[in-house]
Amino acid sequence: MCRSSPTSRPFSDRSTAYGPGILALPQEAERVAVLAGDQPFVTSAALNQLCAAIGGGEAAAYVRDGQLQFLCAVWDGAALRRRLATAGSSMRSLYAAATVVEVADRAGVSRDVDTPADLAAVRRLVRDPVEAGIDIAPIAPGEGDQRQPKRGGRLHGE
C-alpha cells in the first residue's frame, strides 16, 4: 500500500511511496506485483501472464501505446528489494537499470482511470466492450507478445 501527497509532482515519489510496503513483505516473497489502484482490468490471468514472462529477467511489465507501464508489473521479489535500495524517488529510477521483460498489452489490462473521460470510457467498455473497441478476452499465461529481457525499460528499436 502506498500514499502519494497531493502536492507532489506527478510520478515524482512513487518509488519512495511503494518502498516501505514492499520492504515489509516477507523476504521469501518470490513475486511482487507493483500495481496502481486505478486499473480496473487487472485480473489474476494478467498477473499470471506477467509471472510466466519474467523468465531470467528481474521483472515483467506491460507495454501500452509504446510506454512501459511501471505500475502494472510483476517483479522477482529479491530483485525488487535490491533495486529499491538504490533507486531514487521516481519509478523511472527503479526501472532504469533493471532487466525487464516487456509484454504487449493488447487487451488493455493496464488501462487506468485518471479523468472523468477515462471513467466514461470504462463505463462504456463494461456495458459493451465490442462497441468500445477494446479486446478484454482472458489472457492465458504465456500468451501475447513478449520481448527478451533488456535493461532500462525501453522498447527495442527506440
SETI-943917 format. One record per residue: residue number from 1; chain; x, y, z of N, C-alpha, C in turn. Coordinates in pm, whole numbers, m for minus. Example, Ala and Ser with C-alpha at 12.3 -4.5 7.8 and 13.67 -1.06 7.14 Angstrom:
BEGIN
+-----+----+--------+--------+--------+--------+--------+--------+--------+--------+--------+
!   i ! ch !    npx !    npy !    npz !   capx !   capy !   capz !    cpx !    cpy !    cpz !
+-----+----+--------+--------+--------+--------+--------+--------+--------+--------+--------+
!   1 !  A !   1319 !   m569 !    780 !   1230 !   m450 !    780 !   1320 !   m330 !    780 !
!   2 !  A !   1285 !   m225 !    708 !   1367 !   m106 !    714 !   1290 !      3 !    787 !
+-----+----+--------+--------+--------+--------+--------+--------+--------+--------+--------+
This chain:
BEGIN
+-----+----+--------+--------+--------+--------+--------+--------+--------+--------+--------+
!   i ! ch !    npx !    npy !    npz !   capx !   capy !   capz !    cpx !    cpy !    cpz !
+-----+----+--------+--------+--------+--------+--------+--------+--------+--------+--------+
!   1 !  A !     84 !   m116 !      0 !      0 !      0 !      0 !     89 !    123 !      0 !
!   2 !  A !     53 !    224 !    m80 !    134 !    345 !    m82 !     44 !    466 !    m77 !
!   3 !  A !    103 !    578 !    m46 !     28 !    702 !    m41 !    113 !    811 !   m101 !
!   4 !  A !     57 !    885 !   m196 !    125 !    999 !   m256 !     61 !   1126 !   m206 !
!   5 !  A !    140 !   1227 !   m189 !     90 !   1356 !   m145 !     28 !   1431 !   m261 !
!   6 !  A !    m86 !   1500 !   m237 !   m148 !   1576 !   m345 !    m61 !   1692 !   m393 !
!   7 !  A !     40 !   1730 !   m315 !    127 !   1839 !   m356 !    250 !   1789 !   m431 !
!   8 !  A !    264 !   1659 !   m443 !    379 !   1601 !   m512 !    369 !   1626 !   m661 !
!   9 !  A !    485 !   1632 !   m724 !    487 !   1636 !   m870 !    445 !   1499 !   m921 !
!  10 !  A !    372 !   1494 !  m1032 !    331 !   1363 !  m1086 !    452 !   1271 !  m1106 !
!  11 !  A !    440 !   1149 !  m1063 !    540 !   1043 !  m1080 !    669 !   1067 !  m1002 !
!  12 !  A !    673 !   1169 !   m916 !    800 !   1203 !   m852 !    830 !   1123 !   m727 !
!  13 !  A !    730 !   1066 !   m663 !    760 !   1000 !   m537 !    702 !    859 !   m528 !
!  14 !  A !    667 !    802 !   m638 !    602 !    671 !   m633 !    696 !    563 !   m581 !
!  15 !  A !    820 !    564 !   m625 !    914 !    463 !   m577 !    930 !    475 !   m425 !
!  16 !  A !    941 !    597 !   m377 !    953 !    621 !   m233 !    828 !    575 !   m160 !
!  17 !  A !    711 !    597 !   m220 !    585 !    559 !   m156 !    566 !    408 !   m153 !
!  18 !  A !    603 !    340 !   m259 !    586 !    194 !   m264 !    690 !    122 !   m178 !
!  19 !  A !    806 !    180 !   m164 !    917 !    116 !    m95 !    886 !     56 !     40 !
!  20 !  A !    831 !    133 !    134 !    806 !     76 !    268 !    714 !    m46 !    265 !
!  21 !  A !    612 !    m43 !    183 !    521 !   m157 !    174 !    589 !   m280 !    118 !
!  22 !  A !    670 !   m259 !     16 !    741 !   m371 !    m47 !    844 !   m429 !     50 !
!  23 !  A !    916 !   m342 !    119 !   1017 !   m390 !    212 !    956 !   m460 !    333 !
!  24 !  A !    828 !   m435 !    360 !    761 !   m502 !    472 !    713 !   m643 !    436 !
!  25 !  A !    717 !   m678 !    308 !    676 !   m811 !    266 !    774 !   m916 !    318 !
!  26 !  A !    728 !  m1038 !    337 !    820 !  m1144 !    380 !    936 !  m1160 !    281 !
!  27 !  A !   1054 !  m1182 !    331 !   1172 !  m1198 !    247 !   1155 !  m1310 !    145 !
!  28 !  A !   1075 !  m1410 !    180 !   1058 !  m1523 !     89 !    956 !  m1497 !    m22 !
!  29 !  A !    899 !  m1377 !    m29 !    804 !  m1345 !   m138 !    878 !  m1353 !   m271 !
!  30 !  A !    845 !  m1453 !   m351 !    916 !  m1476 !   m477 !    875 !  m1378 !   m585 !
!  31 !  A !    748 !  m1340 !   m589 !    696 !  m1248 !   m689 !    619 !  m1138 !   m618 !
!  32 !  A !    635 !  m1015 !   m667 !    567 !   m899 !   m609 !    503 !   m821 !   m723 !
!  33 !  A !    372 !   m803 !   m716 !    301 !   m723 !   m816 !    309 !   m576 !   m775 !
!  34 !  A !    347 !   m491 !   m869 !    350 !   m347 !   m848 !    239 !   m289 !   m935 !
!  35 !  A !    132 !   m245 !   m871 !     11 !   m204 !   m943 !    m38 !    m68 !   m895 !
!  36 !  A !   m106 !      2 !   m983 !   m178 !    123 !   m945 !   m317 !     82 !   m900 !
!  37 !  A !   m380 !    163 !   m820 !   m513 !    131 !   m770 !   m625 !    168 !   m864 !
!  38 !  A !   m592 !    227 !   m978 !   m696 !    273 !  m1070 !   m695 !    196 !  m1202 !
!  39 !  A !   m666 !     67 !  m1194 !   m660 !    m19 !  m1312 !   m766 !   m128 !  m1298 !
!  40 !  A !   m889 !   m100 !  m1343 !   m999 !   m195 !  m1318 !   m992 !   m324 !  m1399 !
!  41 !  A !   m900 !   m334 !  m1495 !   m898 !   m454 !  m1580 !   m784 !   m550 !  m1548 !
!  42 !  A !   m709 !   m523 !  m1442 !   m605 !   m617 !  m1400 !   m675 !   m739 !  m1340 !
!  43 !  A !   m640 !   m856 !  m1393 !   m701 !   m981 !  m1348 !   m592 !  m1077 !  m1300 !
!  44 !  A !   m635 !  m1184 !  m1238 !   m537 !  m1285 !  m1197 !   m471 !  m1346 !  m1320 !
!  45 !  A !   m544 !  m1359 !  m1430 !   m484 !  m1413 !  m1553 !   m375 !  m1320 !  m1604 !
!  46 !  A !   m398 !  m1190 !  m1596 !   m296 !  m1094 !  m1640 !   m171 !  m1103 !  m1553 !
!  47 !  A !   m191 !  m1115 !  m1421 !    m77 !  m1128 !  m1331 !     m3 !  m1260 !  m1355 !
!  48 !  A !    m77 !  m1366 !  m1382 !    m14 !  m1494 !  m1415 !     69 !  m1483 !  m1542 !
!  49 !  A !     18 !  m1408 !  m1640 !     93 !  m1388 !  m1764 !    225 !  m1318 !  m1735 !
!  50 !  A !    222 !  m1215 !  m1653 !    345 !  m1143 !  m1619 !    440 !  m1234 !  m1540 !
!  51 !  A !    387 !  m1312 !  m1446 !    472 !  m1405 !  m1369 !    542 !  m1504 !  m1462 !
!  52 !  A !    468 !  m1556 !  m1558 !    525 !  m1653 !  m1652 !    628 !  m1589 !  m1744 !
!  53 !  A !    613 !  m1459 !  m1769 !    701 !  m1392 !  m1864 !    837 !  m1354 !  m1806 !
!  54 !  A !    848 !  m1343 !  m1674 !    973 !  m1294 !  m1614 !   1094 !  m1375 !  m1660 !
!  55 !  A !   1083 !  m1506 !  m1662 !   1197 !  m1587 !  m1705 !   1323 !  m1547 !  m1631 !
!  56 !  A !   1428 !  m1510 !  m1704 !   1555 !  m1470 !  m1645 !   1564 !  m1323 !  m1613 !
!  57 !  A !   1455 !  m1249 !  m1632 !   1454 !  m1106 !  m1603 !   1428 !  m1077 !  m1457 !
!  58 !  A !   1437 !   m950 !  m1423 !   1406 !   m908 !  m1287 !   1258 !   m877 !  m1271 !
!  59 !  A !   1195 !   m838 !  m1381 !   1054 !   m800 !  m1378 !    993 !   m824 !  m1515 !
!  60 !  A !    861 !   m825 !  m1518 !    786 !   m826 !  m1643 !    680 !   m718 !  m1628 !
!  61 !  A !    665 !   m636 !  m1732 !    569 !   m526 !  m1727 !    498 !   m514 !  m1861 !
!  62 !  A !    376 !   m469 !  m1855 !    301 !   m445 !  m1978 !    352 !   m319 !  m2048 !
!  63 !  A !    340 !   m320 !  m2180 !    370 !   m204 !  m2263 !    240 !   m169 !  m2335 !
!  64 !  A !    194 !    m45 !  m2315 !     71 !      2 !  m2380 !    101 !    134 !  m2449 !
!  65 !  A !     60 !    144 !  m2575 !     82 !    265 !  m2654 !    231 !    305 !  m2654 !
!  66 !  A !    318 !    205 !  m2660 !    461 !    231 !  m2667 !    527 !    268 !  m2535 !
!  67 !  A !    453 !    266 !  m2426 !    507 !    306 !  m2296 !    509 !    188 !  m2199 !
!  68 !  A !    623 !    169 !  m2135 !    632 !     69 !  m2030 !    543 !    111 !  m1914 !
!  69 !  A !    458 !     24 !  m1869 !    364 !     54 !  m1760 !    428 !     17 !  m1627 !
!  70 !  A !    497 !    115 !  m1567 !    568 !     92 !  m1442 !    478 !     36 !  m1333 !
!  71 !  A !    351 !     75 !  m1336 !    259 !     35 !  m1229 !    164 !    m76 !  m1272 !
!  72 !  A !    211 !   m159 !  m1363 !    138 !   m281 !  m1400 !    244 !   m386 !  m1433 !
!  73 !  A !    309 !   m432 !  m1327 !    425 !   m519 !  m1343 !    431 !   m622 !  m1231 !
!  74 !  A !    508 !   m725 !  m1256 !    540 !   m824 !  m1153 !    691 !   m835 !  m1149 !
!  75 !  A !    745 !   m830 !  m1029 !    889 !   m834 !  m1007 !    929 !   m963 !   m936 !
!  76 !  A !   1052 !  m1005 !   m959 !   1117 !  m1102 !   m872 !   1136 !  m1031 !   m739 !
!  77 !  A !   1090 !  m1090 !   m630 !   1093 !  m1022 !   m500 !   1231 !   m976 !   m458 !
!  78 !  A !   1332 !  m1062 !   m471 !   1468 !  m1025 !   m430 !   1523 !   m913 !   m517 !
!  79 !  A !   1496 !   m920 !   m646 !   1544 !   m815 !   m738 !   1480 !   m681 !   m705 !
!  80 !  A !   1352 !   m683 !   m673 !   1284 !   m558 !   m640 !   1342 !   m496 !   m513 !
!  81 !  A !   1368 !   m576 !   m413 !   1429 !   m523 !   m290 !   1567 !   m464 !   m318 !
!  82 !  A !   1646 !   m531 !   m402 !   1779 !   m478 !   m438 !   1766 !   m345 !   m511 !
!  83 !  A !   1675 !   m336 !   m606 !   1657 !   m213 !   m684 !   1608 !    m99 !   m597 !
!  84 !  A !   1517 !   m129 !   m503 !   1467 !    m24 !   m414 !   1578 !     37 !   m330 !
!  85 !  A !   1677 !    m44 !   m295 !   1787 !      5 !   m211 !   1869 !    113 !   m281 !
!  86 !  A !   1867 !    115 !   m414 !   1949 !    212 !   m487 !   1868 !    309 !   m572 !
!  87 !  A !   1736 !    290 !   m577 !   1651 !    375 !   m662 !   1633 !    513 !   m600 !
!  88 !  A !   1613 !    609 !   m688 !   1575 !    743 !   m643 !   1427 !    742 !   m606 !
!  89 !  A !   1365 !    859 !   m613 !   1225 !    868 !   m571 !   1126 !    838 !   m683 !
!  90 !  A !   1173 !    824 !   m805 !   1079 !    801 !   m916 !   1075 !    653 !   m955 !
!  91 !  A !    963 !    614 !  m1014 !    953 !    477 !  m1066 !   1052 !    458 !  m1180 !
!  92 !  A !   1075 !    561 !  m1259 !   1172 !    552 !  m1368 !   1309 !    511 !  m1314 !
!  93 !  A !   1347 !    564 !  m1198 !   1478 !    528 !  m1141 !   1479 !    384 !  m1094 !
!  94 !  A !   1365 !    333 !  m1050 !   1356 !    194 !  m1007 !   1379 !    100 !  m1126 !
!  95 !  A !   1326 !    136 !  m1241 !   1335 !     52 !  m1361 !   1459 !     79 !  m1444 !
!  96 !  A !   1531 !    187 !  m1420 !   1637 !    235 !  m1508 !   1739 !    128 !  m1548 !
!  97 !  A !   1792 !     54 !  m1455 !   1894 !    m46 !  m1487 !   1841 !   m188 !  m1476 !
!  98 !  A !   1713 !   m202 !  m1450 !   1654 !   m335 !  m1432 !   1640 !   m408 !  m1564 !
!  99 !  A !   1647 !   m539 !  m1557 !   1621 !   m625 !  m1673 !   1472 !   m656 !  m1672 !
! 100 !  A !   1400 !   m594 !  m1766 !   1254 !   m602 !  m1769 !   1208 !   m672 !  m1896 !
! 101 !  A !   1126 !   m773 !  m1882 !   1063 !   m838 !  m1996 !    937 !   m758 !  m2027 !
! 102 !  A !    928 !   m709 !  m2149 !    814 !   m627 !  m2190 !    708 !   m715 !  m2255 !
! 103 !  A !    585 !   m701 !  m2209 !    473 !   m780 !  m2258 !    371 !   m684 !  m2319 !
! 104 !  A !    341 !   m703 !  m2446 !    244 !   m616 !  m2513 !    108 !   m627 !  m2446 !
! 105 !  A !     50 !   m514 !  m2416 !    m82 !   m509 !  m2352 !   m190 !   m491 !  m2457 !
! 106 !  A !   m211 !   m594 !  m2535 !   m312 !   m587 !  m2641 !   m453 !   m588 !  m2587 !
! 107 !  A !   m473 !   m639 !  m2466 !   m608 !   m647 !  m2409 !   m646 !   m523 !  m2328 !
! 108 !  A !   m555 !   m429 !  m2310 !   m587 !   m309 !  m2233 !   m591 !   m329 !  m2083 !
! 109 !  A !   m520 !   m431 !  m2035 !   m519 !   m463 !  m1893 !   m468 !   m346 !  m1809 !
! 110 !  A !   m367 !   m276 !  m1857 !   m305 !   m170 !  m1778 !   m377 !    m36 !  m1789 !
! 111 !  A !   m485 !    m34 !  m1861 !   m562 !     90 !  m1876 !   m602 !    140 !  m1737 !
! 112 !  A !   m583 !    273 !  m1716 !   m616 !    329 !  m1586 !   m724 !    437 !  m1600 !
! 113 !  A !   m770 !    483 !  m1486 !   m878 !    581 !  m1482 !   m825 !    705 !  m1409 !
! 114 !  A !   m789 !    807 !  m1488 !   m734 !    930 !  m1431 !   m829 !   1049 !  m1440 !
! 115 !  A !   m920 !   1045 !  m1537 !  m1005 !   1161 !  m1563 !  m1152 !   1118 !  m1574 !
! 116 !  A !  m1243 !   1213 !  m1568 !  m1384 !   1178 !  m1592 !  m1404 !   1113 !  m1729 !
! 117 !  A !  m1329 !   1156 !  m1829 !  m1339 !   1095 !  m1962 !  m1295 !    948 !  m1958 !
! 118 !  A !  m1188 !    919 !  m1883 !  m1142 !    780 !  m1866 !  m1251 !    696 !  m1800 !
! 119 !  A !  m1315 !    751 !  m1698 !  m1422 !    679 !  m1629 !  m1539 !    651 !  m1723 !
! 120 !  A !  m1573 !    750 !  m1803 !  m1683 !    731 !  m1900 !  m1646 !    621 !  m2000 !
! 121 !  A !  m1521 !    619 !  m2044 !  m1477 !    515 !  m2138 !  m1484 !    377 !  m2075 !
! 122 !  A !  m1444 !    366 !  m1949 !  m1450 !    237 !  m1879 !  m1596 !    193 !  m1865 !
! 123 !  A !  m1682 !    286 !  m1833 !  m1825 !    251 !  m1822 !  m1879 !    201 !  m1955 !
! 124 !  A !  m1841 !    267 !  m2066 !  m1883 !    220 !  m2199 !  m1828 !     81 !  m2225 !
! 125 !  A !  m1705 !     60 !  m2189 !  m1640 !    m69 !  m2210 !  m1711 !   m180 !  m2134 !
! 126 !  A !  m1746 !   m152 !  m2010 !  m1813 !   m253 !  m1929 !  m1951 !   m285 !  m1987 !
! 127 !  A !  m2019 !   m183 !  m2038 !  m2151 !   m207 !  m2098 !  m2141 !   m283 !  m2228 !
! 128 !  A !  m2045 !   m246 !  m2314 !  m2033 !   m309 !  m2445 !  m1889 !   m302 !  m2496 !
! 129 !  A !  m1807 !   m401 !  m2460 !  m1666 !   m398 !  m2497 !  m1644 !   m393 !  m2648 !
! 130 !  A !  m1728 !   m460 !  m2725 !  m1711 !   m461 !  m2870 !  m1732 !   m322 !  m2926 !
! 131 !  A !  m1839 !   m255 !  m2881 !  m1867 !   m119 !  m2928 !  m1756 !    m22 !  m2888 !
! 132 !  A !  m1699 !    m43 !  m2770 !  m1592 !     45 !  m2723 !  m1461 !     18 !  m2796 !
! 133 !  A !  m1455 !    m91 !  m2871 !  m1334 !   m121 !  m2948 !  m1220 !   m178 !  m2868 !
! 134 !  A !  m1249 !   m241 !  m2756 !  m1146 !   m296 !  m2670 !  m1162 !   m447 !  m2661 !
! 135 !  A !  m1050 !   m516 !  m2669 !  m1049 !   m662 !  m2653 !  m1019 !   m694 !  m2508 !
! 136 !  A !  m1117 !   m745 !  m2436 !  m1092 !   m780 !  m2296 !  m1100 !   m931 !  m2275 !
! 137 !  A !  m1065 !  m1005 !  m2380 !  m1065 !  m1151 !  m2370 !   m964 !  m1194 !  m2264 !
! 138 !  A !   m993 !  m1302 !  m2194 !   m898 !  m1351 !  m2093 !   m761 !  m1380 !  m2155 !
! 139 !  A !   m659 !  m1362 !  m2078 !   m523 !  m1384 !  m2123 !   m473 !  m1515 !  m2062 !
! 140 !  A !   m426 !  m1603 !  m2146 !   m368 !  m1728 !  m2096 !   m221 !  m1704 !  m2064 !
! 141 !  A !   m170 !  m1765 !  m1957 !    m28 !  m1750 !  m1926 !     57 !  m1789 !  m2047 !
! 142 !  A !    156 !  m1706 !  m2076 !    246 !  m1733 !  m2189 !    194 !  m1680 !  m2321 !
! 143 !  A !     72 !  m1627 !  m2322 !     13 !  m1575 !  m2445 !     52 !  m1429 !  m2461 !
! 144 !  A !     58 !  m1381 !  m2582 !     88 !  m1239 !  m2606 !    228 !  m1220 !  m2656 !
! 145 !  A !    255 !  m1098 !  m2696 !    387 !  m1064 !  m2747 !    480 !  m1040 !  m2629 !
! 146 !  A !    587 !  m1117 !  m2622 !    686 !  m1096 !  m2518 !    819 !  m1070 !  m2585 !
! 147 !  A !    892 !   m979 !  m2530 !   1024 !   m947 !  m2581 !   1127 !   m997 !  m2482 !
! 148 !  A !   1245 !  m1016 !  m2529 !   1351 !  m1064 !  m2442 !   1385 !   m960 !  m2337 !
! 149 !  A !   1431 !  m1004 !  m2220 !   1468 !   m909 !  m2115 !   1572 !   m811 !  m2165 !
! 150 !  A !   1560 !   m687 !  m2121 !   1659 !   m586 !  m2153 !   1665 !   m483 !  m2043 !
! 151 !  A !   1766 !   m406 !  m2043 !   1786 !   m307 !  m1938 !   1725 !   m174 !  m1977 !
! 152 !  A !   1679 !    m99 !  m1878 !   1637 !     38 !  m1897 !   1491 !     60 !  m1931 !
! 153 !  A !   1413 !    m43 !  m1953 !   1272 !    m25 !  m1976 !   1236 !     48 !  m2102 !
! 154 !  A !   1314 !     33 !  m2208 !   1280 !     95 !  m2336 !   1247 !    m14 !  m2436 !
! 155 !  A !   1159 !     18 !  m2528 !   1125 !    m79 !  m2631 !   1241 !    m99 !  m2727 !
! 156 !  A !   1253 !   m221 !  m2778 !   1354 !   m246 !  m2880 !   1325 !   m156 !  m2999 !
! 157 !  A !   1428 !   m103 !  m3060 !   1412 !    m21 !  m3178 !   1392 !    126 !  m3149 !
! 158 !  A !   1390 !    165 !  m3019 !   1375 !    308 !  m2988 !   1507 !    379 !  m3002 !
+-----+----+--------+--------+--------+--------+--------+--------+--------+--------+--------+
